[in-house]
């Protein structure tokens, strides 16, 4: 399983891959660096919901790791090709449909609705249950 880079224009990353990358998870950081390098070379955008922005920074702040929270902020605010998205009414409506259909948690439904709204070619996560979603091409970090 992999990503068809020739047809990929945008990706949405779930919170877990962001955490793996920024916190340099030994099992995943190199795989994710390859993805980010390919994205930069091919000018592929990364679309991130404010849900992920909030989730990763809250985790760092809760643990009292303000330096890590700042690393996240720096990454989001200074990386090329990253687009942060608020939740619009159309995304919320689609999230409702996804939540009803799959019984996913609200943040997951919003993330998937964003990926669909952005026309993302890939939704990158490590949450196996999200593979049930047929509206979006869900790829697990473990599959890379």
ZAMARGU-4260 file (C-alpha; in steps of 0.2 Angstrom, whole numbers, plus 5000, padded with zeros to 4 digits):
<rodrens>
0) 5000/5000/5000 | 5007/5017/4996 | 5003/5034/4989 | 5001/5037/4970 | 5012/5052/4969
5) 5009/5056/4951 | 4990/5059/4955 | 4992/5067/4972 | 4989/5085/4974 | 4984/5086/4992
10) 4984/5077/5008 | 4975/5079/5025 | 4985/5073/5040 | 4976/5066/5056 | 4983/5071/5073
15) 4993/5055/5075 | 5005/5057/5060 | 5008/5075/5066 | 5013/5069/5083 | 5024/5055/5076
20) 5033/5067/5066 | 5035/5082/5077 | 5039/5071/5092 | 5051/5060/5082 | 5043/5043/5085
25) 5056/5031/5081 | 5045/5019/5071 | 5037/5032/5060 | 5048/5048/5059 | 5058/5042/5044
30) 5043/5036/5035 | 5034/5053/5038 | 5050/5063/5033 | 5050/5054/5016 | 5032/5059/5014
35) 5035/5077/5018 | 5050/5077/5006 | 5040/5070/4992 | 5026/5083/4996 | 5038/5097/4995
40) 5046/5091/4979 | 5029/5088/4971 | 5022/5104/4978 | 5008/5094/4986 | 4998/5103/4999
45) 4995/5097/5017 | 4978/5102/5023 | 4976/5102/5042 | 4960/5105/5052 | 4960/5117/5067
50) 4955/5101/5076 | 4972/5093/5074 | 4980/5110/5078 | 4971/5110/5094 | 4973/5092/5098
55) 4992/5091/5097 | 4995/5108/5106 | 4983/5104/5120 | 4992/5087/5122 | 5009/5096/5124
60) 5002/5110/5135 | 4993/5098/5146 | 5009/5088/5150 | 5017/5105/5154 | 5029/5104/5139
65) 5028/5122/5132 | 5043/5119/5122 | 5035/5105/5112 | 5019/5116/5110 | 5030/5129/5103
70) 5037/5117/5091 | 5020/5112/5085 | 5015/5130/5083 | 5031/5134/5073 | 5028/5119/5062
75) 5010/5124/5057 | 5014/5142/5055 | 5031/5141/5046 | 5030/5126/5035 | 5027/5128/5016
80) 5012/5121/5008 | 5002/5119/5024 | 4984/5125/5024 | 4975/5127/5041 | 4956/5125/5039
85) 4942/5131/5050 | 4926/5121/5051 | 4913/5128/5039 | 4895/5124/5039 | 4897/5113/5023
90) 4911/5103/5032 | 4900/5102/5048 | 4885/5095/5038 | 4896/5082/5029 | 4904/5077/5046
95) 4886/5074/5052 | 4883/5062/5038 | 4900/5053/5041 | 4896/5052/5060 | 4879/5045/5057
100) 4885/5032/5043 | 4900/5026/5053 | 4898/5031/5071 | 4915/5039/5071 | 4919/5052/5085
105) 4915/5070/5081 | 4934/5075/5078 | 4937/5060/5066 | 4921/5064/5056 | 4926/5082/5055
110) 4944/5077/5049 | 4937/5066/5036 | 4924/5078/5030 | 4938/5091/5028 | 4948/5079/5017
115) 4933/5076/5006 | 4929/5095/5005 | 4947/5098/5000 | 4947/5085/4987 | 4962/5077/4996
120) 4969/5062/4988 | 4975/5055/5004 | 4969/5056/5022 | 4984/5050/5032 | 4981/5042/5049
125) 4985/5027/5060 | 4967/5024/5066 | 4962/5008/5058 | 4944/5010/5060 | 4944/5026/5049
130) 4948/5014/5034 | 4929/5010/5034 | 4926/5027/5026 | 4923/5025/5008 | 4922/5044/5004
135) 4941/5047/5006 | 4956/5037/5002 | 4962/5033/5020 | 4980/5027/5022 | 4988/5021/5038
140) 5005/5026/5043 | 5008/5008/5047 | 5005/5004/5028 | 5019/5015/5022
</rodrens>
